[in-house]
Every structure is written in structure tokens, then in C-alpha cells.
Amino acid sequence: MMNLILFIKQVFNVYLFATFFIAGFYESVFEPKDLRKKGLEEDSKICRNIGIAYLLIDGIMYIIIKLLPI
């Protein structure tokens, strides 16, 4: 478990945080609107859920990295 946490701390840096945040924000705000215009309601809901999942993962990883003193 400790090795996994150390690996995550090494991999999760500012660039990965920014990538997840930008992708999650785009997927949850802008992309569903475009899909709805094309008539793809179900795909729009899936896309919004994926974006929200990216944002949640990003937030959880940020909290883990900042709270653990390793």
C-alpha cells in the first residue's frame, strides 16, 4: 500500500492535475451541449458523467497528495 502511495505521489504532479482538470471540465460542460445539439442525449449523459468522474478523481488525488506527509 505504501509503495502505491509513493508511486502516485511521484506520478501525480502539476501537469497531470491540470490535464485532468481541463479534460474533466470540458467533458462535463461543453461536450454534452454539442452532443445534445446533434441529438445524442444518451451520449451526452455519459460524457457528463465521465467529466464529473475526472473532476472527482482530480480532487481526491490532490487531497491525498497534500494530506499524506510521505
N, CA, C and O of each residue as an XYZ file, in Angstrom:
280
protein
N       0.827     -1.198      0.000
C       0.000      0.000      0.000
C       0.866      1.255      0.000
O       0.576      2.228     -0.697
N       1.931      1.216      0.791
C       2.808      2.387      0.873
C       3.522      2.619     -0.453
O       3.743      3.763     -0.850
N       3.887      1.527     -1.143
C       4.533      1.674     -2.443
C       3.586      2.308     -3.456
O       4.009      3.110     -4.289
N       2.319      1.953     -3.385
C       1.328      2.533     -4.280
C       1.186      4.029     -4.024
O       1.113      4.814     -4.969
N       1.146      4.424     -2.768
C       1.030      5.843     -2.433
C       2.262      6.612     -2.898
O       2.134      7.717     -3.425
N       3.435      6.052     -2.713
C       4.656      6.705     -3.188
C       4.663      6.839     -4.704
O       5.083      7.868     -5.233
N       4.203      5.815     -5.403
C       4.125      5.868     -6.859
C       3.167      6.959     -7.306
O       3.472      7.716     -8.227
N       2.016      7.043     -6.663
C       1.022      8.066     -7.011
C       1.592      9.457     -6.768
O       1.383     10.360     -7.578
N       2.304      9.639     -5.671
C       2.891     10.953     -5.380
C       3.930     11.340     -6.427
O       4.076     12.521     -6.741
N       4.646     10.377     -6.966
C       5.640     10.670     -7.989
C       4.986     11.011     -9.318
O       5.448     11.904    -10.028
N       3.914     10.307     -9.660
C       3.275     10.477    -10.964
C       2.354     11.691    -10.988
O       2.296     12.407    -11.988
N       1.640     11.924     -9.901
C       0.636     12.986     -9.877
C       1.328     14.315     -9.589
O       1.591     14.650     -8.434
N       1.613     15.054    -10.628
C       2.242     16.358    -10.475
C       1.316     17.438    -11.023
O       0.148     17.169    -11.307
N       1.819     18.633    -11.168
C       1.002     19.763    -11.606
C       0.457     19.538    -13.017
O      -0.686     19.898    -13.301
N       1.246     18.960    -13.885
C       0.804     18.751    -15.260
C      -0.353     17.759    -15.339
O      -1.315     17.982    -16.073
N      -0.263     16.669    -14.588
C      -1.347     15.690    -14.584
C      -2.600     16.277    -13.939
O      -3.715     16.010    -14.386
N      -2.414     17.073    -12.891
C      -3.546     17.748    -12.260
C      -4.241     18.664    -13.260
O      -5.467     18.644    -13.370
N      -3.475     19.461    -13.983
C      -4.047     20.385    -14.968
C      -4.736     19.621    -16.103
O      -5.797     20.033    -16.573
N      -4.147     18.532    -16.535
C      -4.736     17.739    -17.615
C      -6.080     17.157    -17.196
O      -7.057     17.252    -17.939
N      -6.134     16.556    -16.012
C      -7.398     16.011    -15.528
C      -8.437     17.101    -15.333
O      -9.609     16.904    -15.653
N      -8.023     18.243    -14.814
C      -8.974     19.323    -14.568
C      -9.544     19.871    -15.871
O     -10.756     20.049    -15.996
N      -8.679     20.137    -16.831
C      -9.145     20.684    -18.112
C     -10.028     19.673    -18.842
O     -11.089     20.032    -19.353
N      -9.600     18.422    -18.892
C     -10.389     17.393    -19.573
C     -11.730     17.179    -18.871
O     -12.760     17.057    -19.533
N     -11.726     17.133    -17.560
C     -12.958     16.942    -16.813
C     -13.918     18.103    -16.972
O     -15.123     17.900    -17.119
N     -13.400     19.306    -16.944
C     -14.248     20.486    -17.107
C     -14.848     20.528    -18.498
O     -16.041     20.793    -18.651
N     -14.038     20.271    -19.513
C     -14.526     20.278    -20.892
C     -15.570     19.184    -21.105
O     -16.609     19.419    -21.723
N     -15.287     17.979    -20.588
C     -16.194     16.855    -20.777
C     -17.512     17.047    -20.034
O     -18.536     16.514    -20.460
N     -17.510     17.785    -18.949
C     -18.745     17.934    -18.189
C     -19.538     19.185    -18.546
O     -20.720     19.269    -18.213
N     -18.917     20.166    -19.218
C     -19.624     21.408    -19.511
C     -19.887     21.595    -21.005
O     -21.036     21.785    -21.402
N     -18.868     21.547    -21.825
C     -19.014     21.913    -23.234
C     -19.426     20.763    -24.142
O     -20.284     20.937    -25.007
N     -18.845     19.624    -23.963
C     -19.105     18.490    -24.853
C     -20.554     18.001    -24.795
O     -21.118     17.698    -25.847
N     -21.187     17.910    -23.610
C     -22.594     17.467    -23.608
C     -23.527     18.387    -24.396
O     -24.498     17.923    -24.995
N     -23.236     19.678    -24.397
C     -24.070     20.608    -25.170
C     -23.969     20.310    -26.663
O     -24.977     20.316    -27.371
N     -22.766     20.054    -27.134
C     -22.577     19.726    -28.550
C     -23.266     18.407    -28.913
O     -23.862     18.285    -29.983
N     -23.180     17.435    -28.024
C     -23.816     16.144    -28.295
C     -25.336     16.269    -28.286
O     -26.017     15.615    -29.076
N     -25.871     17.105    -27.397
C     -27.322     17.304    -27.360
C     -27.826     17.976    -28.636
O     -28.915     17.668    -29.119
N     -27.023     18.898    -29.179
C     -27.408     19.560    -30.433
C     -27.496     18.556    -31.584
O     -28.302     18.717    -32.500
N     -26.664     17.529    -31.525
C     -26.665     16.505    -32.565
C     -27.734     15.439    -32.326
O     -27.918     14.546    -33.153
N     -28.437     15.534    -31.196
C     -29.496     14.580    -30.906
C     -29.030     13.338    -30.179
O     -29.737     12.330    -30.172
N     -27.890     13.381    -29.584
C     -27.329     12.222    -28.883
C     -27.482     12.421    -27.366
O     -26.513     12.722    -26.670
N     -28.688     12.252    -26.879
C     -28.991     12.507    -25.464
C     -28.261     11.532    -24.539
O     -27.696     11.943    -23.525
N     -28.271     10.259    -24.880
C     -27.631      9.269    -24.020
C     -26.120      9.473    -23.971
O     -25.509      9.361    -22.908
N     -25.526      9.767    -25.106
C     -24.090     10.034    -25.141
C     -23.752     11.293    -24.342
O     -22.689     11.377    -23.727
N     -24.650     12.258    -24.355
C     -24.447     13.481    -23.592
C     -24.386     13.190    -22.095
O     -23.545     13.744    -21.388
N     -25.271     12.326    -21.614
C     -25.273     11.968    -20.194
C     -24.006     11.195    -19.814
O     -23.426     11.424    -18.753
N     -23.587     10.284    -20.685
C     -22.371      9.512    -20.432
C     -21.160     10.433    -20.389
O     -20.294     10.292    -19.526
N     -21.105     11.368    -21.317
C     -19.988     12.302    -21.384
C     -19.930     13.171    -20.123
O     -18.851     13.410    -19.581
N     -21.081     13.638    -19.664
C     -21.124     14.448    -18.449
C     -20.644     13.638    -17.246
O     -19.915     14.161    -16.404
N     -21.044     12.370    -17.155
C     -20.608     11.517    -16.049
C     -19.107     11.265    -16.087
O     -18.455     11.238    -15.043
N     -18.561     11.084    -17.269
C     -17.112     10.893    -17.400
C     -16.379     12.145    -16.945
O     -15.374     12.050    -16.241
N     -16.865     13.310    -17.336
C     -16.245     14.563    -16.919
C     -16.296     14.755    -15.422
O     -15.318     15.195    -14.818
N     -17.417     14.434    -14.817
C     -17.537     14.553    -13.365
C     -16.608     13.563    -12.674
O     -16.023     13.885    -11.640
N     -16.466     12.370    -13.229
C     -15.539     11.384    -12.656
C     -14.104     11.896    -12.719
O     -13.350     11.733    -11.759
N     -13.714     12.515    -13.839
C     -12.371     13.099    -13.937
C     -12.151     14.155    -12.863
O     -11.097     14.190    -12.229
N     -13.140     15.011    -12.659
C     -13.010     16.062    -11.652
C     -12.935     15.480    -10.244
O     -12.177     15.977     -9.410
N     -13.710     14.439     -9.971
C     -13.652     13.796     -8.660
C     -12.299     13.123     -8.420
O     -11.717     13.255     -7.344
N     -11.812     12.413     -9.416
C     -10.501     11.774     -9.296
C      -9.427     12.822     -9.057
O      -8.533     12.631     -8.232
N      -9.520     13.925     -9.778
C      -8.548     15.001     -9.638
C      -8.573     15.571     -8.219
O      -7.523     15.773     -7.608
N      -9.749     15.823     -7.711
C      -9.869     16.375     -6.359
C      -9.391     15.412     -5.292
O      -8.696     15.816     -4.359
N      -9.754     14.136     -5.415
C      -9.341     13.131     -4.437
C      -7.827     12.964     -4.441
O      -7.203     12.892     -3.383
N      -7.239     12.904     -5.633
C      -5.784     12.750     -5.709
C      -5.073     13.963     -5.126
O      -4.050     13.811     -4.458
N      -5.585     15.147     -5.362
C      -4.977     16.362     -4.815
C      -5.013     16.336     -3.291
O      -4.031     16.690     -2.639
N      -6.140     15.918     -2.722
C      -6.257     15.854     -1.273
C      -5.301     14.811     -0.707
O      -4.646     15.059      0.306
N      -5.215     13.648     -1.349
C      -4.317     12.606     -0.881
C      -2.873     13.073     -0.908
O      -2.122     12.837      0.039
N      -2.483     13.730     -1.981
C      -1.101     14.180     -2.118
C      -0.767     15.233     -1.066
O       0.332     15.220     -0.511
N      -1.686     16.132     -0.788
C      -1.416     17.211      0.157
C      -1.490     16.774      1.607
O      -0.786     17.330      2.450
N      -2.333     15.783      1.921
C      -2.509     15.374      3.317
C      -1.499     14.357      3.803
O      -1.153     14.352      4.984
N      -1.020     13.497      2.924
C      -0.073     12.466      3.366
C       1.335     13.057      3.437
O       1.817     13.641      2.467
N       1.979     12.907      4.567
C       3.312     13.525      4.752
C       4.466     12.711      4.215
O       5.612     12.965      4.586
N       4.212     11.752      3.364
C       5.279     10.874      2.862
C       6.084     11.609      1.822
O       7.034     11.053      1.270
